[in-house]
Amino acid sequence: MDILAIGAHPDDCELFMGGTLAKMAALGYQVAIADLTRGECATRGTPEGRGMEAEQAAKILGLTKRIPLDLGDSRVGLDPDHRTEVVRLLRRERPMLVFSHGSEDRHPDHERVCRLVREAYFFANVAGFDSGQERFRPAALIEFMGNTLVSHVSPSFIVPINESFQQKIEALRAYKSQFYDPQAASPETWIGSKAYFDQIEARARHWGSLIGENYGEAFSYRGLLAVGDPVPFFREAGAKGG
């Protein structure tokens, strides 16, 4: 697996990096999403219905696979065995890059998954951490920007998603039980409101504007990025006025 995105709930990865996932899949990379819970505590929808929506979204994005886990919505990250489950996931899939939640997020599950994935990323390469598998270190752990609690965040980099933004929106619309649907009879929630769906595009336009693009998705990397050859790196950035 080239890229493994790990989300707390079905729809998290689509919401915060769906354009990047679709773009990477179109470039020929093996791309997967792992959902750590079934989203069974959600106000709207059912776990079974959400699972079908997740599979439809995966097809829209062109994913190689979708990996459903069941660590417990609202309880994920509270059981020490959950770390072992994520270590097993990383050692089995052996992704080059791992993406997951950042620490500044209003949803408690997202914060706990951030910590859980950080720990599993470390222990996956520790030989003494026994999961019955060979140890493995992904090349990098990268965190996407979620529904942040702080007024200002500084991403490490932004991925332009002009060509895949509509795929992202189509994938999100597959989650009819969760996001804005004027025909829905279920209770309105914040993420199910039209205002929130409008903010998805506003956020993508904001990140894109910072790099001279129409749409973008922002990511954080914990550490300094090593640039082996700055000439092509900054030539591309300079072409955009960066």
Beta strands, then each sheet from edge to edge (+ up, - down):
strand 1: 3-7
strand 2: 31-35
strand 3: 65-68
strand 4: 97-101
strand 5: 140-144
strand 6: 157-160
strand 7: 216-221
sheet 1: 3+ 2+ 1+ 4+ 5+ 7- 6+
end
